[in-house]
Amino acid sequence: MAKSRGVNGLDAPGSRESLAGAPGEAGPGDELSSLGSDSEINGGGGERRVDKFGFIVGSQSAEGPLEEVPLEVLRQRESKWLDMLNNWDKWMAKKHKKIRLRCQKGIPPSLRGRAWQYLSGGKVKLEQNTGRFDELDLSAGDPKWLDVIERDLHRQFPFHEMFVSRGGHGQQDLFRVLKAYTLYRPEEGYCQAQAPVAAVLLMHMPVEQAFWCLVQICEKYLPGYYSEKLEAIQLDGEILFSLLHRFAPMAYKHLSKQKIDPILYMTEWFMCAFSRTLPWSSVLRVWDMFFCEGVKILFRVGLVLLKHTLGSSEKLKSCQGQYETMERLRALNPKIMQEAFLVQEIIELPVTERHIEREHLIQLKKWKETRGELQCRSPPRLHGAKAISDSEPHSRKALDPSPSIILPPGQALPPKGRKNKDKKRDQGKVRPANGPIPEETRDQAFVEPGASPHHQSKDSLSSRESEDTYL
């Protein structure tokens, strides 16, 4: 992971310079290191087509045929999520299990960015620190980090329309977020794995909101992951390996026999929250659950991938040695990463916060016995949205929505005083005991879920004020 990437390359596993050598990362001379030129990617300037996620059609990052959610179901989900987001504190306090179930089904694309902000506490964090990002954004930054960040920009999703152009708006915003974080946490600085995480956030929300969501990921969900010695990720590697013994014993025995340290295959998985490993539709579903349920989702994904790659004698026939095993983990079977299969496996795997915390204490004790005290003093890890919400009581103002009213074409607001006149007029009318409500007395403000556009335009992400108005 790049503490400094003057060599911007690989050092021994367990250092911040080592991410580029993790499974799935491209090396010198391959596609990631050679991209950035528009003419290269656009085929000489021709018009490029992108898929529903913004990836250039024809690139390795573009998705193949996907299972589409029926429009009617999508509209129903949007309506339910709008109700939750507009009454978030009540839902989080009393119906958190319902939020979890809806995150497992997948957050509607039009509301994903806003939902991530609410789930992570990034929305509250922003309200508690009004103007702070602007201060950081206007500050010069530490030169030792600026050069490293600059050189990493074009490596982040180079086939996505936001980041395809060197110096384009996507890369500029990514630079702003990463630079701001080095100023916000100068003792931590910059780590390469933060770049793809920040890039995913920027695909779904404006730059200021993306910054505060990144802060929440670094401080609440994955504390210590991006610190100097990568102690937290090494500790979680041991936790993953211990859990593997319980949930996929054959994979555990094989990796033990081959003496393959967990950090060799899980560093990029966990530090990038699988954003550089899975197909994009699967990435988004994993992130929906991760923001709601916390780091246990990353452990579950890792265990599912290991179990279905190395968990049977049949699968182990083709990877007898250390090299073959590592190659298999670098090139995972697309079938086990497919959205529907993977999500179902994640949901069904019974790994809980209790399992993780118990193993954490065991591995921490072993660490102290063999390596001494941890140098990184990171805050306690919080397991998901509920724990974060409980730890940071917010003012109601922080989560108050301010949506604009969208009326059907040609319909105007009723004149002032109309409501009171209608009320007096209807006082003499008798409503049948069990009959239907007369049409003229129904709530005129009700609009069918599919009648108004919930989907956010690209322009609506340009300012903070517009964040909630498209809803």
N, C-alpha and C positions, 0 to 999 in steps of 0.2 A: 504494500500500500504506500502510496507516494508520500513520504515525509518530505523527501526532496527527490525530484525526479530529474536531477541533472543528468542522471543516467536513465531516469524514468523507467527503470526496468526492474529486474528481478533480484531479490536477495533471498536469504534463507526464509523458509516458512516460519511464521510467527512474528514477522516484522511488517510494518506498514508498507514496505516496498514490494511485498510478495503477492499482492492480489493479481497483478498482471500475469502471473504464472499459474493461477488457479484454473481448474477445469472450465473450459468454455471460453477462455480469454484468447484473443487473437495475438499472435506474435508478430515480430517484425516482418514486413513484406507481405502480410496477408491483408484481408479486406479492411480491417479496422484501422490499420496503420497507414493505409494508402488513400483513404477516402477524405472527402472534404471539398473536392473540386466539383462545382455544379456541372461542368461539362462532362466530367467523368460519369456522374450518376445519371444525368438527364439524357445521356446518349447524344451529346452534341447540341443540347438546347431545345430538343423537342418537348412537347407538352407531356408531363408525367401524370400518371394516374395513381391515386392512393386508395388503400382499402379503408374500411370503416374506422380503423384505429389511427389512420394517418400515416401508415407505412407505405412506401412506394411499391406499387404492384410490380412483381417480377423480382424483387429483392428477396434474400433469404429470410428477412424479418417479416415479410408480408404473410398474412394468414391465408390458409386454404379455405375451402368451403366450411362454413360454420353453421351450427344449429341455431336458427334464429328464434327468439322468443316471440310468440304471436303478438301482434300489435295490441290487441284487446287486453291481453295479460300484462303487457308492458305498461299500458295506460293505467290499469288498476294498481299496479305496483307503484307507479309514479304518484298516484293519488294518495296511497297509504303513506309513502315516504314524505310527501308534502305535509300531511297531517302530523307525522312524527317530528319533522324538523321545525314546524311552526309551534310545537308544544314540547320542545326537546327535554326541558328539565323534568317535566311530569313523566314522560316516557322513560327517561333514564332512571328516575327514582322508583317507579312502580312497575314498569313493564320491560325491564332490561332483557328478559328472556325472549320477548317478542322481537326486540331489535336484533338480537343474535340470530334468531331464525330467519329474519328477513335479510340479514347480511349473508347468511349461508346460501340463500336463494340467488343472491346477486343484487347489488344496488343498481337501479336504473341508470344507464349512461348519462342521461341529462342531469342527474342529481348527484353523481358520484363525487365530484369535487367538493361540493358543499357538505355532503355526508361525511367525507373523510375529515374535513375540518372540525365538524361537531364531534365525531367519534374520538379523535385524537386530542381534543382540547385545544387545538390550534386556534379556533375561533375565540375562545375565552382568553387565551394567551395574548392574542393580538389586541383585544379590547383592554387588557391590563397593561399593555405596553404601547399605547397609542403614540405614534411618531418615532418610536425607537428604530424601526427598520429604516425609515428615511434618514435618520442620523447616521446609521451604519453605512447606508448606501452612498451617502455623500462623503464619507471618510475615505482617505487615500488607501488604506490597507497596508499590510506588511509586505514589502517587496519579495521576501523569501517565499511567500505563499502565492503571490500573484502570478509569478512566472510558471509555477507548477500547475496552477489551476488553468491558466491560459493554454498550456500544452495538452491538457486533458480534455478540453471542450469538444474537439472534433471526434473523440472516441465514443461519445455518448449517443447511442442510437443514430448512427450516421445515415440510416435509411428512413428516418422519420422526417416528415415534411417540416417540423419545427426546427430540426437540428441539421438539416442537410447542407445548409449554406454556411461556409466559414464567415463569421462575423454577422450572421443573420440574427433576427430578433430572439430566436430560441437560445442560441449560444450566448448572446448578450445577457439575457435574463438569468441563464444558468450561472454565468460568471458573477452576476450581482448577488445571487443567493449564496454561493459558496464563499465569496469574499466577505459578505456580511457575517457569515458564521465564524470565520476566522477572527473577526473583530469581536463578535459576541462571546466567543470562548477562546481567547488567545492562548490559554494554557493547553488547549486541545489542538488548535490549528485546523489543518485540512488533511483529509484522508481520501484516497482515490475512490473508495466504495461509496462515499457520500455523493459523488457526482451522478451516477445512474439513479440513485434514490431521489435526488433533487430533480432530475430530469423527468422522472415519472410524475412527480407532483406538479411540475410546470405544464405537463400535458393536460392537466385537469383544473388548474386554478391560476389566478394571477400571482405575480412574483412575491408580493408581501405575504399573502396567505401561504404560499409554498414555503417561504422561509420559516414561518412559525410552525408549520407541520413538520418540517425537517428538524427543528429544535425539539419538538415533542418526541419524535422518533429517536433522536440521539440521547435525550435525557430521561425519557420515561419508558419507552418500549425496549430500547437496546442500549442502556447506559454502559459506558466503558468500551463499546465495540470499536470506536474510532480513536481511541487513545493511543499513545506512543507505542507501547509494547504489545498491544492486542491481547492483553491478558484475559479480558472478558470473553472474547471469542474462543480463545484456547480452552477456557474453563467450560464454555458451552459445548465445545467439541467433545470433551470428556463426558459431559452429561448426555449428549446424543449417543455416544458409544455405549454408555451404560444402559440407556433405555433400549438400544438396539439388541442387547443381550436378552432382554425380556420379550420384545415384540418381533424380533426376527433373528433367532439364535443361530441359524445357519449362516446368515450374512455376517453376524458378529464373529463367529469362529473363523470364517474365511479371511476377514480383514485382520483378525488377530494373528492368524498363521502367516499371512503375507507381510505382517509388521507395517501396515499402512496406517499412519497416524491420521486421526479425524481431520486435522487442520489441512491436510493435503487435498481433501475433496469437499469439505463443507464451508470453507472460508468464504468463497464467493457466494455460495448459496445463501448463507445467513446474512452476511454483511450487506449484500445487495437485495435482500429480501426476495430472492429468486427472480429478480427482474431481468437478469441476463442469462437465465437458464431455461425457463419455461416458455411455451407459446404464449402470445400476448393475451389471448382470451383467458388462459389459465392464470397468468400473472395478475390480471385485474380481479379475478375471483378470489385468489389467495390474499391479495391486499385488502379486499372488502372484509374478509374474516380476520385478517391480522389486525386491522385497526380496531375491530370490535373485541376480539378475544386475546390479543397480545401475542407474545413470543411462542406460546405453545403451538400456534399454527405453523410457525417455521419448523419447529421440532417434528410436528406431524408430517409435514411435506417431506422433510429429509428422511424420516423413517419409512414413509411410503415408497420413495424412490429407491432407497437401499434394499428394502424388502423385495420389491418387484424386479430389481436388477440382479441381486445376489442371493436371494432367499430360497433357492431350491437347488438340488443337485443338477437338474437339467440346465439351469441357467449358469451354473459354475463350470460346466464342461468347456466352454469357450474362453474362460479367463482363469487358467490354472496358475499363472504367475503374477507377480506384482505389476509388471508393465501392462499385461493384458487386462488386469482388473482396473487399473487407472484409466486405460483407454475406454473401457466400457462405461466408467463413470463420467468420462468427458463427453461421450456420445450416447446419451440415454435413449432408450427406445421411445419413439414418438407416441406409441400407444399408451404408455403409462403416464405421459404428460398431458394427454388429451383432457380437455376441460371437464366433461361429464364424469369420466372415470376417476380422475384425480380428486375432484371435489368430493365425490361420494366416499372415497377412501379416507380422505382427510377427516370428514365429519364422523366416520364410524370408528376411527382409531381412538381408543380410550386413554389418551395421554392428557392428564390434567395439570393445573397449576401446582397441585399438591405433589404430584410426581416430580415435577421439575424442581420445586423448591427443596424437596427431600434430597434429591440427587445433588442439588447445588451445595447443600451443607456437607454432604459426603465428599464431594470432589474438592471443595474448598479446604476441608481438613487434610486431605491427601496432598494438596498443593502446598500447604504450609509445612507439612512434614518433609516434603522433598525439595521445595524451592524457597521456602521462607515466606514472609509476608508479601501480599500483593502490593505492588508499587502504585497501582491505579486505585484511587479511592472514589469509585463511582457511586452515585446515589442508588438506593434500592430500586430494583426493577418493578414496574407496575404491570399487572397482568390485564391489559385491555382497557376499554373505554370506561367501564363501571368503576374500576379502581382509580383511574385518573380523575374521573368526575368527583368521586368521594374525597380524593386527596386535595382537590382545589375547588372549594365551594366558590361559585361564581355569582356575580350580581345578575339579576334578571335581565338587566340592560344588555349584558354581553350576548345573550342568545335571543333577544327579541328580534323577530323577523320584520322586515319593512318592505313587503312585496307591493308592487303597484297593482292597481285593479285593471284587468284586461276585459273590456266589454266587447260583445259581438259587434261586427261591422254595422254601422248605422244606428246603434243604440246609444242614447245619451244618459247621463246621470239624471235622476228625478230632481225637479226644482226643490229648493229649500222649503220646508214646511209641509211638504207632501205627505211625509210619514205620519205626522200628527193628524192630518185631515183624514187619511185613510183609516187610521186607528179609530177615530170617532165614528166614521161611516160604518165600520165593521162591528161596532160594539153591539148593535141591535140584531145582528145576524146570529142565528142559532146553528151550531155545528152538530150534525148527526152524531149520536153516541159512538157508533162503530163504523160510520161511513167514511168515504174518502174526503180528504181536505179539498174544499172548493178551489178551483184552479186559480182564481184571482187572489186568493190569500196565501198562496205558496210563496216561499222565499224567492224573490226575484234575483237574488245574487247568486243562486246556485247555478253552476255550470258543469256539464258533464265532463268527466276526467279527460276525455279525448277531444273536447271542444276547443281548448286553448293550447297554444304551443308551449310545451314545457321545455323543449330542447333549447339549449343555450347556443347562441351564435358565437362565432369566434370574436366578433367585435365586443360582445358583452363581457369579455374577460379583461378588457383593457383598463378598467378602473375599479377601485374598491366599492364605490357607490353603487355600481351596477350589479354587484355580486348576487343580491337576492331579488332584484327587480324582475328578472326574467321568469321567476317562479310565480 
